[in-house]
C-alpha cells in the first residue's frame, strides 16, 4: 500500500535484523499481542510463516 508520504510493505527476509531488534524491545512489544518479547529465532520463524 502506498500513499504520498508512506509505503507499507511486508517484512522481506533481509529485514530480520531490524525485526529481531523491534521484537526484543519491551517498550514496543508491550503493545503487541500478549506483550512478550521474541528472540531472533522466533523472529525468523515469524518471517517464514508469512
N, C-alpha and C positions, 0 to 999 in steps of 0.2 A: 504494500500500500504506500502511496506517495502523495504528499501534499507539496505546497510551495516551499515549506520550511522543514519538512520531516520525511524521512523514508523509514518505514517499518519493514523489517525483514526477519526471517528466521535466523537461527544460530547455525552457521556452517561449522564444519569440524575444526577449521583453523581458528575458531574463536574460543577454543577450550580454555586457554589461559585466562582470558577475561571472564568467561562464565564461571570458572572454578573460583576466581577471586571474589566475584559477586556472591556466589553460593556459600562462601566461607565467612562472609561478613554478617555478624549478628545484627547490626543496625539495619541491614537490608532484609534479611531473612525473617525478622520478626513480623513482617507484613505478608509473608508468603506461606500459604498452607498452614502447617502446624508450628511454624517458626523455627524448626530445627535446621541447623546448618548442614551442608553437604560437603564431603571431601572431593578431591579431584576425581577419584574413581567413580563416585556417584554422579558427578557432573558429566563425565564421559559417557556413562551408561545412559543418562538422560538424553544426550545428543544422539545416541544410536537408536533410541526409541521413536524418534520423530519421523 
